[in-house]
C-alpha cells in the first residue's frame, strides 16, 4: 500500500536532496515516511491551535472556566 494512496507529490530538487541527507540520520527509512511524519505533525499542530482558539471563545462566552 502506498503511503499517499497512489498520489504523487513533486518536490523541488534541492529540497529532495536535503530530505535525503536528513532521513538516514533522523531514523526514517524513506522520503515518503519522512514526508508523512512532517505532514501529520503539522496537522496535529494546527488542530491543537484551532482547539485552543475554540476554548478561548467558549471561555469568553462563559461556557468554560
N, C-alpha and C positions, 0 to 999 in steps of 0.2 A: 504494500500500500504506500503510495506516495504521500509525503507529508503535506503537500499542498493540493491533494486531490487531483493531481494531473495538471494543475495550473503551473505556469512558469512565471518567474519574476526576473526581470532583467536589471542587472546592477552595473554601474559604471566599472570599467576595468580596474581603475585604481582602488576603488572600494573593495572589489572582489579580491584583489591581491592582499590588501590589508586584512581582510577577514581570513583568508587562507593562512597568513602568517600568524594570526592570533589563535585560531581554533585549536591547534595542537597543544599549545602551552596552557590554554584555558580548559582543556579537558573535553572538548567537543569532538565527535567522531566525523562530522561533516559540516559543510557550509549550510546545508539545509537545517541541521539540528541547531546550529548557532542562530540562524535567522529566525527559526521558530521560537527559540528561547527569548530572543530580543523582542519579538512582536508580543508574545504572551506577557512579558514583563511590562512593556509599555501599556498594554491594555489593562492590566491589573492596576497600574499606577493611575491611569485615567479614571478607572472605576472608583478607586479609593477617593480621588479628588472630587468626583461627582457626588459620592455619598457624603463627603464632608460638607459640601455646599448644601445638599438637601437637609442634613442635620441642622445646619445653621439656620436655614429657612424655617424648619419646624420649631426650633427653639425661639426664633423671633415671633412666631405665631402662638407660642405658649403651649405647644403640644409636647415638647421635650424640655427637661430641666437642664 
